[in-house]
Amino acid sequence: MQRTLRKARKLVVIHSTFLREGAFLALQEDFRVAMNRGAKIHVFWGQSESTTEAATSRAEAERLRIQIGNWGLNSHITIHN
């Protein structure tokens, strides 16, 4: 993932069944490198049939959206539902 982000120039699409805020934050610098190279980042999540897992990922998505806003990067990173 880090290598892909660091080489990205236009678009990064990430699909993960689950979201984890800690994993996302660990990649913060790699996201910045991609954005500095002109990449837009789209994160899609889902596919779990468990309502508990879906609710957990939904809550993580909301926390990540807040964090992205705090970083001032709403125009570069989109967390989709």
Secondary structure by P-SEA (a helix, b strand, c coil): caaaaaacccbbbbbbccccaaaaaaaaaaaaaaaaabbbbbbbbbccccaaaaaaaaaaaaaaaaaaaaacccccccccc
